[in-house]
Amino acid sequence: MEKKISEGLVEFLNRSYTAFHAVENIKERLVEEGFTPLSEGERWNITKGGRYFVTRNDTSVIAFRVPDGDYVGFNIVASHSDSPCFKIKENAEVAQAGQYICLNTEKYGGMIMSTWFDRPLSVAGRLMVKTEKGIESRLVNVDKDLLIIPNLAIHMDRTVNDGKAINPQNDMLPLFGDLSRRDKFMDVVAAAAEVEKEKIVAKDLYLYVRQPAGFVGLEEEFITGPKLDDLQCAYTSMEGFLAAEKSGSVAVLAVFDNEEVGSGTKQGALSTMMADTLKRMNRALGYDEEYYLCALTNSFMISADNAHSLHPNYSAKADPTNRPVINKGVVIKHHANQQYTTDAVSCAIFRELAESAGAQVQHFANRSDMVGGSTLGNLSNRHVSLNAVDIGLPQFAMHSCFETAGVKDTEAFAAICRKFYSSVITKTENYYTVK
């Protein structure tokens, strides 16, 4: 089984402890491939045929490749860098039961909390460090099995298997050690970052699971690991983006933060980041606003955020006729009330791309008596209006701290992205073409 992209994904997952690290890993890859970083605080000098990227908050990145001649439109794949987890609160240390030091946490996004019990954990994120030049942003990862959230023994709660409500303030505090560890937590963080603790003026720190991603199955056909939602789509679309041939459209790779909490931040899909980037690129190339608006007509966005697979033990939770299965193809998502952007036009275009790439597709819809989630496509479309399709790679245990997806689907989506970024999509009269 071909799994070159999947092997790269596993390695990427094992280095992407937080959204900060995921975007840093993407940036490093872009630089290796000859992309030029741009600053939002400076004028952009962009040339035809050039390759560029811009970041915001160190957790969102947009990269683009400009055609050698006039561009026709924008080919965009958008995904997200964040995943549900626990953030460390300020004044983090809590004395518990007169014997232990735990860390005070709060939920980020909607996770399956029970999956965080009894696993080796650690802490990673961003520090703001005072230096002679000013306050510097630095990434940090405490690279050791530092923490654990222990379960309560069944002997003390005989009803635990009957369904138990988990209180995030009482039940989900990770154990740091006994009372001798008091006032030591930030010492550990500072040492990992190789800075003096007194120089740390602010922080964004998160728990992460230490168990590494890998492969499962008789033929290693499944990928298991943390943050598959949505780093599987982010990494796979990046691989397709970098492998694509030049076309007459601007190839755009977008990875946004904060999808798991509604995208309504300066670095989220609901922000102006996408519109700001495309408009600035258009202006720097010497085109007027009218040219930009015309180009949007010949543009297309793939909103890539993982999808639910039919579950072997909970088949009744799936729609009766739209029941995607892991390793059976990339999933096109549909929703009558447009929580997903897919319509007949975008579905047809994506199916054309998949067929050209030799990849299968499946379809997903929620049961009509269940409320599903939303994603970033329709939010981004509020500022950059264009044809868009919502897709995902089928997986189990979405929002668990350890998820499962498929090797074949990973390879298939990379092939679709490569085809997409090598194509030009146009609309003339009532016809859509993909070339």
VOGU-3710 file (C-alpha; in Angstrom, 3 decimals, decimal comma):
1> mekkiseglv> 0,000/0,000/0,000  1,385/3,394/-1,010  1,641/5,583/2,101  4,366/8,138/1,472  2,106/11,071/2,371  0,746/9,209/5,385  4,241/8,566/6,736  4,974/12,267/6,413  1,701/13,045/8,182  2,617/10,841/11,148
11> eflnrsytaf> 5,969/12,578/11,482  4,228/15,970/11,226  1,693/15,043/13,926  4,488/13,989/16,255  6,114/17,438/15,980  2,918/19,519/16,097  2,262/19,672/19,835  0,095/22,803/19,535  -1,246/25,067/16,775  1,882/27,199/17,254
21> havenikerl> 4,116/24,238/16,473  1,963/23,052/13,554  2,240/26,430/11,834  5,961/26,647/12,617  6,431/23,254/10,948  4,476/24,428/7,891  6,544/27,627/7,722  9,801/25,683/7,850  8,637/23,474/4,987  7,591/26,487/2,900
31> veegftplse> 10,962/28,146/3,391  12,704/24,923/2,358  10,623/24,969/-0,822  11,687/28,527/-1,661  8,695/30,519/-0,400  9,349/34,077/0,764  7,844/35,215/4,090  5,812/38,429/4,040  4,983/40,693/6,973  1,496/42,133/7,390
41> gerwnitkgg> 3,123/45,254/8,833  5,192/46,043/5,742  4,495/46,803/2,087  4,478/43,736/-0,118  6,831/43,401/-3,050  5,341/40,590/-5,146  6,359/39,491/-8,624  4,691/37,212/-11,139  5,909/33,660/-10,764  6,765/34,244/-7,092
51> ryfvtrndts> 5,969/32,132/-4,023  5,064/33,718/-0,697  3,461/33,151/2,690  2,163/35,275/5,559  1,312/34,345/9,150  -0,903/35,840/11,829  -0,599/35,196/15,577  1,887/32,394/14,821  -1,118/30,040/14,514  -2,518/30,841/11,045
61> viafrvpdgd> -0,693/30,824/7,730  -1,630/31,576/4,123  0,788/30,611/1,355  0,307/31,402/-2,331  2,011/30,819/-5,657  1,550/33,461/-8,392  1,320/32,465/-12,096  3,920/33,735/-14,557  1,292/35,757/-16,449  -2,079/37,309/-15,633
71> yvgfnivash> -3,956/35,218/-13,136  -7,451/33,873/-13,826  -8,683/33,182/-10,308  -7,791/31,694/-6,924  -7,627/27,971/-6,114  -7,870/27,738/-2,309  -7,750/24,873/0,161  -8,576/25,959/3,727  -8,094/23,849/6,860  -7,374/24,573/10,521
81> sdspcfkike> -4,448/24,230/12,907  -6,211/23,922/16,264  -7,715/20,938/18,057  -9,726/20,570/21,275  -7,483/20,407/24,325  -6,897/21,906/27,774  -5,261/25,268/28,317  -3,211/25,968/31,437  -4,694/28,827/33,476  -2,733/31,644/35,056
91> naevaqagqy> -1,565/30,873/38,613  -1,637/27,284/37,475  -0,608/25,329/40,571  -3,389/23,972/42,793  -2,799/22,131/46,083  -5,129/19,126/46,179  -6,109/16,936/49,156  -3,307/18,452/51,209  -0,815/16,179/49,454  -0,535/16,931/45,745
101> iclntekygg> 0,139/19,740/43,288  -2,085/19,749/40,216  -2,423/22,262/37,381  -5,523/24,390/36,921  -6,885/23,987/33,378  -9,847/25,009/31,234  -11,339/23,450/28,126  -10,482/24,717/24,668  -13,123/23,546/22,214  -15,456/20,594/22,592
111> mimstwfdrp> -13,436/17,515/23,400  -14,262/14,011/24,626  -12,883/14,606/28,100  -12,780/10,966/29,195  -10,099/10,187/26,605  -7,614/12,366/28,495  -7,569/10,130/31,575  -4,596/7,865/32,352  -2,324/9,035/29,522  1,160/10,546/29,782
121> lsvagrlmvk> 0,802/14,273/29,111  3,020/17,300/28,838  2,830/21,024/28,161  3,716/23,094/25,091  2,847/26,453/23,583  4,115/30,009/23,372  5,983/32,228/25,825  6,367/35,993/25,691  9,886/36,722/26,915  11,331/40,102/27,884
131> tekgiesrlv> 14,623/40,824/26,056  16,812/43,865/25,436  15,182/44,316/22,032  11,634/43,995/23,335  9,148/41,243/24,136  9,918/38,163/22,061  7,583/35,287/21,179  9,164/31,852/21,729  7,828/28,350/21,303  8,258/25,889/24,136
141> nvdkdlliip> 7,776/22,159/24,555  8,457/20,325/27,794  9,711/17,152/26,144  8,998/14,612/28,871  6,143/12,590/30,346  5,366/15,293/32,879  1,714/14,974/33,861  -1,206/12,571/34,129  -4,928/12,852/34,888  -5,647/9,688/36,915
151> nlaihmdrtv> -9,020/8,017/36,846  -10,884/7,083/39,996  -10,815/3,354/40,771  -14,023/1,453/39,993  -14,087/0,295/43,630  -14,803/3,908/44,615  -17,391/4,507/41,893  -19,269/1,363/40,898  -21,479/3,370/38,509  -18,582/4,611/36,370
161> ndgkainpqn> -19,529/2,322/33,455  -23,163/3,400/33,580  -22,347/6,884/32,307  -20,658/9,526/34,383  -20,798/13,283/34,152  -17,276/14,736/34,116  -16,713/18,079/35,803  -13,819/19,872/34,041  -12,909/21,916/37,127  -12,896/19,034/39,565
171> dmlplfgdls> -12,024/15,954/37,520  -9,627/17,113/34,796  -6,722/18,663/36,688  -3,425/16,992/35,714  -1,175/15,760/38,499  2,203/17,537/38,627  3,559/15,843/41,768  3,503/15,920/45,544  3,792/19,068/47,647  7,538/19,233/47,051
181> rrdkfmdvva> 6,681/20,371/43,495  5,053/23,588/44,747  6,227/26,654/42,752  8,211/24,431/40,377  5,961/24,368/37,301  7,213/27,563/35,678  10,776/26,546/36,523  10,251/23,475/34,360  8,739/25,521/31,525  11,505/28,125/31,653
191> aaaevekeki> 14,193/25,443/31,590  12,601/23,817/28,541  12,590/27,189/26,768  16,114/27,977/28,001  15,077/31,325/29,455  15,081/32,823/32,930  11,710/32,392/34,607  11,663/36,056/35,603  11,870/37,056/31,921  8,600/35,285/31,059
201> vakdlylyvr> 5,867/37,950/31,060  2,965/35,982/29,495  2,182/32,531/28,121  -0,212/30,391/26,100  0,363/26,835/27,325  -1,641/23,710/26,528  -1,711/20,067/27,520  -0,817/17,560/24,815  -0,795/13,777/24,646  2,645/12,171/24,640
211> qpagfvglee> 1,566/8,953/22,921  2,939/9,232/19,373  0,910/8,905/16,190  1,424/5,756/14,125  -0,237/3,036/12,093  -2,702/0,304/13,114  -4,137/-2,682/11,244  -3,065/-5,890/9,577  -1,672/-3,892/6,660  -1,211/-0,672/8,676
221> efitgpkldd> -4,181/0,770/6,829  -5,268/3,051/9,678  -3,533/6,149/11,034  -3,947/6,797/14,750  -2,826/9,853/16,641  -3,696/13,202/18,181  -5,060/16,155/16,208  -6,018/14,292/13,029  -8,891/16,770/13,059  -7,650/18,823/11,337
231> lqcaytsmeg> -3,906/18,452/10,845  -4,570/15,529/8,506  -6,182/17,949/6,043  -3,645/20,724/6,728  -0,638/18,507/6,029  -2,159/16,658/3,080  -3,276/19,856/1,338  0,219/21,292/1,870  1,747/18,259/0,160  -0,604/18,658/-2,791
241> flaaeksgsv> 0,125/22,384/-2,912  3,888/21,874/-3,028  3,725/19,052/-5,585  1,399/20,831/-8,029  2,418/22,243/-11,376  1,918/25,923/-12,107  -1,393/26,950/-13,635  -3,085/30,172/-14,633  -4,707/30,521/-11,214  -3,149/31,603/-7,927
251> avlavfdnee> -2,645/28,513/-5,755  -3,549/29,335/-2,135  -2,941/27,187/0,952  -4,746/28,491/4,060  -4,492/27,061/7,572  -6,553/28,997/10,120  -6,629/28,872/13,903  -9,600/28,780/16,294  -12,035/26,758/14,174  -12,838/24,706/17,268
261> vgsgtkqgal> -14,129/27,793/19,091  -16,051/29,441/16,258  -13,311/31,060/14,119  -14,267/34,539/15,333  -10,746/35,756/16,107  -8,256/37,902/14,223  -6,579/34,707/12,995  -9,737/32,658/12,396  -11,568/31,859/9,167  -14,195/34,480/10,052
271> stmmadtlkr> -11,522/37,193/10,165  -10,441/39,331/7,223  -7,134/37,458/6,878  -8,024/35,702/3,634  -9,526/38,819/2,039  -6,620/40,966/3,266  -4,072/38,587/1,748  -5,748/38,202/-1,638  -6,462/41,913/-2,025  -2,921/42,895/-1,073
281> mnralgydee> -1,491/40,380/-3,509  -3,762/41,682/-6,279  -2,783/45,294/-5,559  0,935/44,516/-5,324  0,790/42,904/-8,770  -0,680/46,097/-10,215  -4,288/45,014/-10,744  -7,318/47,063/-9,733  -10,262/46,005/-7,565  -12,409/45,230/-10,603
291> yylcaltnsf> -9,860/42,644/-11,750  -9,926/41,051/-8,298  -13,724/40,826/-8,225  -13,801/39,281/-11,701  -11,180/36,738/-10,602  -13,414/35,606/-7,733  -15,915/34,350/-10,318  -13,251/31,964/-11,611  -12,158/30,892/-8,140  -12,879/27,866/-5,992
301> misadnahsl> -12,322/26,922/-2,363  -12,064/23,466/-0,836  -12,959/23,775/2,844  -11,147/20,743/4,264  -12,140/19,597/7,752  -12,415/15,966/8,724  -15,662/14,014/8,460  -17,378/11,324/10,517  -17,005/7,740/9,340  -19,676/5,108/9,784
311> hpnysakadp> -18,805/3,598/13,170  -18,704/-0,206/13,542  -20,389/-0,094/16,972  -22,763/2,843/16,498  -24,164/2,503/12,979  -27,549/3,869/14,092  -25,911/7,285/14,572  -25,272/7,589/10,821  -27,615/8,856/8,134  -29,500/5,965/6,434
321> tnrpvinkgv> -28,001/6,552/2,962  -24,951/8,811/3,366  -22,562/6,662/5,393  -18,892/7,237/4,507  -16,341/4,606/5,455  -12,649/4,992/6,239  -10,399/4,219/3,251  -13,304/4,373/0,784  -12,721/7,933/-0,440  -12,737/11,639/0,402
331> vikhhanqqy> -16,069/12,790/1,855  -18,203/15,573/0,370  -20,324/17,130/3,127  -23,900/18,316/2,531  -26,270/20,354/4,699  -29,586/21,884/3,622  -29,141/24,911/5,901  -25,642/25,569/4,543  -23,607/24,771/7,618  -21,517/23,252/4,837
341> ttdavscaif> -20,945/25,306/1,693  -21,487/22,429/-0,727  -24,110/22,895/-3,435  -24,659/21,192/-6,787  -22,093/23,404/-8,533  -19,281/22,868/-6,042  -20,065/19,171/-5,638  -19,847/18,675/-9,411  -16,537/20,539/-9,650  -14,989/18,580/-6,786
351> relaesagaq> -16,156/15,277/-8,275  -14,541/16,289/-11,556  -11,276/17,008/-9,748  -11,407/13,691/-7,893  -12,105/11,726/-11,065  -9,192/13,431/-12,828  -6,956/12,506/-9,879  -8,145/8,892/-9,900  -9,684/9,261/-6,421  -13,009/8,095/-5,026
361> vqhfanrsdm> -15,516/10,301/-3,214  -18,237/9,603/-0,666  -21,059/11,740/0,706  -21,970/12,744/4,246  -25,124/14,254/5,709  -26,240/14,371/9,313  -29,261/12,407/10,404  -32,210/14,760/10,086  -32,962/14,367/13,796  -29,424/15,255/14,927
371> vggstlgnls> -27,589/18,570/15,055  -24,167/18,449/13,445  -21,155/20,718/13,629  -20,122/23,493/11,301  -16,740/24,293/9,797  -14,720/27,113/8,277  -15,948/27,273/4,651  -19,120/29,292/5,109  -17,380/31,599/7,604  -14,505/32,434/5,273
381> nrhvslnavd> -17,005/32,969/2,461  -18,468/35,974/4,276  -15,383/37,991/3,325  -14,296/36,219/0,130  -17,387/35,054/-1,741  -16,724/32,265/-4,220  -17,819/28,747/-5,087  -16,821/26,392/-2,287  -17,196/22,778/-1,274  -16,897/21,290/2,204
391> iglpqfamhs> -15,025/18,003/2,341  -13,257/15,888/4,934  -11,330/12,686/5,435  -13,443/10,095/7,290  -12,358/9,310/10,843  -13,417/7,766/14,127  -13,518/9,475/17,534  -13,494/13,080/16,339  -12,437/15,329/19,248  -10,944/12,473/21,201
401> cfetagvkdt> -7,366/13,185/22,249  -6,400/10,208/20,034  -8,239/9,668/16,750  -8,280/7,174/13,860  -8,365/7,753/10,088  -7,287/6,034/6,864  -4,088/5,793/4,832  -5,863/5,475/1,470  -7,949/8,598/2,102  -4,843/10,582/3,025
411> eafaaicrkf> -3,097/9,612/-0,200  -6,267/10,281/-2,222  -6,760/13,802/-0,898  -3,132/14,680/-1,593  -3,685/13,582/-5,204  -6,869/15,666/-5,471  -5,098/18,739/-4,069  -2,228/18,309/-6,496  -4,704/18,146/-9,380  -6,684/21,108/-8,033
421> yssvitkten> -3,674/23,357/-7,605  -2,496/22,456/-11,128  -5,869/23,424/-12,665  -7,810/26,467/-13,769  -11,542/26,566/-12,980  -13,613/28,977/-15,047  -17,235/29,894/-15,600  -18,472/31,079/-18,985  -22,206/31,628/-19,483  -23,780/28,556/-17,824
431> yytvk> -20,744/26,269/-18,084  -18,016/25,408/-15,595  -14,721/23,973/-16,800  -11,801/22,365/-14,973  -8,586/22,324/-17,034
//
